[in-house]
Amino acid sequence: MNHPNIFLIGLMAVGKSTVGRQLAEALDMPFYDSDAEVEARAGAEVSWIFDVEGESGFRDREEQVIDELSRCNGIVLATGGGAVQRLSNRKMLGSRGVVVHLDCPLHRLLSRTRNDKKRPLLQGDDAEEVLRRLMRERSPLYAEIADYRFVTDKQSAKVLVQKIIEQLRSDRHIE
């Protein structure tokens, strides 16, 4: 089967990796996670890269990974939450596949990230304020390139994957 690339965007903890894996499996497509690819290539965790190279160093690595992977054919790619901050990433994602924005209410993101020590941007004192700010800054960027938007808090990943597939079939992106 010939499928377009499917790129998942959205804030951290919305479920991009979980949904992406299941979506790729359901469509028999390869799955990639840009954060995992950055880690594999760097031989270090994202949090370490942030500590040593700063956010801009991480974003440089992320941009390279997104450029390479978005040139593939027929993949599902879960991007990092901040990938859309760079115009170059938005252009690549928007022009090289179908972009699915996964969204989630703030209270749900807080509960999902409460004990997470691997998210560098949330390691300060006020995770709620950080998430609120990221949501405010990034939501327009997600909307700018998204072909579809799905809210992830009221259904299982399995149900959400079926809804995404139904929408993509309905719009003839996939058979």
Phi, psi and omega in degrees: 000143180257114180241149173284167171295144175237120182249127179259127179235161177149169180297163174304144174073012177280344178111019183301315182290315180296309180295319180300315178300313182292322178296315179299317179296314181297327182262002182055052180238153175293145179245138174226148175239120186298322178297317179296323178293318177300314180298316181298318181288326181275340185069027182207156178287156179306317182299322178293317179300317177301315182296317187273316186255352183078173181297322182294323176297318177297315182296327175298314179297317181298317180299318179297315180297315180296320178299311181296311185289324182289347175278348178291172178240130173072045177242161168251127181235121172268119181267163173290154184302329182264005182304328183287352181295331179267127179304320181300320178294317180299319180295316180298310183295315183294333183259350186245013179175186177269128184255123180246117178269118173264129185234160184201143178296152182305316183300325180288320178298320178298317180291326180288332185254000187310315184250017184275118180261001184261004181255102187304323184289345182255012185275000178278199185281324189237083182299324180297316180294321178297312179297320178299316179295315179298320179298315181296316183286320189267335182307315178296329179288320175299313182298327181301323186247353185287132171276329181218155176226130177231139177266132191258004190268344187251010182212161178287162177300322181299315179294318180298317178301317179297320178295319178296314180299316179301317180294316180296322177292317181302321180268009175063028173282331176226162180265000000 
